[in-house]
């Protein structure tokens, strides 16, 4: 009975926690098994909102911004929302999607790739960063850039949160990679 009480308490605490953040570290884990991750259809644009949480205006602005980023820097930045990863760790889930979709150029010297995944019901997000961008977006910098967006996520305004985070990341990349979005 005591064990059941502890499990219930943990479950209640988990449901009350704010949107959790995770980010890939410089040590890349082994590839998740393709069978362990629910297959998502390959995205046909830079924003694949499978959870239907990003409003149309935000999605249009994000598509425009991310298309421009690709044209100006050869950095491919993809945003994916899902309802849940179905108990799969978001790190494994997002890494599998990034690898299966082939986000970023094949030659790492020609740009890079980013995948921002939000699992809405799991209240988690993850930023996958290609090796070629890791030094430009270290964990502490990406986490700091993400913090203002967490308030948007908590209130259900995912479009504004993603736009805010994407803009911060792109501003940082423009400075360290010396390119302009103008």
N, C-alpha and C positions, 0 to 999 in steps of 0.2 A: 504494500500500500504506500509506503514511504517513497519507493522508487517511482510509482505512478504520479504522486504529488509533485515530485521534482520534475518529471517530464512535462507535466501540464504547466508548471511554472515557467520552464524554459520555453515552451511553445508560446505562452502568453507574452513573455518578454520579447521573444523574436518578432511577434506580430506587432509590437509597439515600437520597435526600433526604427529610426529614420532610414531613409534610403541608403543602403550600404554601398561603399565604393570599393572597387578592386581595380588594380592595374597590373599589367604584365611586368614582371621584373626582368632584369637583363638575362637571367637564367631561364631559358625556354624549356618547358617540360616536354617529355616525349609526346608525340602526336596522340591525341585521343583516338580511340577506335572509332571508325566511321559508324559502326553499329551502335555505339553508345550515345550518339548525338542524333536527336530528331532531325531529319533532313528538312532543310528549308529550300524552297525554290530559289535559284540564283536570282539575285536582285537585278532588276532591269534599269535601275537608276541609282543615284547616290544615296537616296533615302528609301529604305524599305520598311514601311510602318505596318508590320504584321499585327501589331496590337491595336491599331487604329486609335492612337493617342495624340498624334501630331496634327494640329489644325492645318487646313489647306493653305492658308496664307504663310504660315511658318514653313511648311513643306516646300512651297514655291521659292521662298527666299533662300532656304537651305540648298535646294537643287541648284539655284543660280550661283550661290557662293561657292559650292563645292565643285561645280563645273568650271568656274573661273580659276579656282585653285589648281585644278588638274592642268588647265591650259597654261597657266603662268609658271608652274613649278614642277609639273609632272608628279605631284603628290596626289595620290588617290585616297580620298577620305570618304568612307562609307558609314552611314548611320543605319542601324537596324534596331527595331523594337520587336519584342516578342512578349506574349503574355507571361510565359514561364519557361524555364529550362527543364522543367519536369524533374527536379531533384538532381540534375546534372550540375556540377560546379560551374558557375558562369565562366570561370577561367578556361576550363576545358571546352565548354560549349562555344564561346566566342572564338577561341583559337581554331577550333575545327571549322567554323564558318569562314574565318579569314583565309585559312589554307584551302578549303574546298572552293571558295569563290576566286581565289588567286588575286586578292586585293593588292594593288601596287604593281609597279613595273617589274618585269623579270630580272632586269639588271639593277641591282641595288644602288649603283652609282648614278642612276638616272632619275632619282626622286625618292619615293617611298610610299608606304601605305599605312593608313590608320583605319581602325574599325571601332566605332563607338556603339556598344550594344547596351540596351536597357531591357531588363526583364521586369516587367511592371508588377505582376502579382508577387514576384520574389523580392521586390523592392531592392534590386541590385543593379549596378551598372559596371561596365568594364571597358577600358580603353586598351585595345591591342595596338602596339606600335611596332612597325617593322624595324629590323636591326639597323637599317640605314638612318633611322630617325631617333634611335634611342638616346644618343648623346645630345641631340637638340631638344628632346622632351624627356628629361630625367623624371623619375617618379615624383620627387618632391615638387617640381615645377608643375607637372600635370595635375597633381592633387590640389595644389593651390589655385590653379586656373579653374578647377571643377567646383570648388567650394561655393561660389555664388549661385551656381546652377542647382545645387541641392535644395534650396528653398523653393525654387520653381517646381521641382519634381515632387516635393512634399505636398504642394497644393494642387498637383495634377496638371500643371501648365508645362507639359513636356516639350512642346514646341519652343517656348521661350527659353527653357533650360538648355535644350540642345543647341539652339542658336547662340546663346551666350557662351557656352563652353566651346563650340566650334570657332567662334570669332576670337576668343582668347587664344586658342591653340594656333590659329592661323596668324594672328598678330605676332605671336612668339616666333613662329617659323619664318615669317617675313624678316624679322630682325636677325635671327641667327643664320638663315640661309641666304640673306641678302637678295631678296626679290621683292617686287611690288605687285600688289593686286590692282593697281590703277591702270 
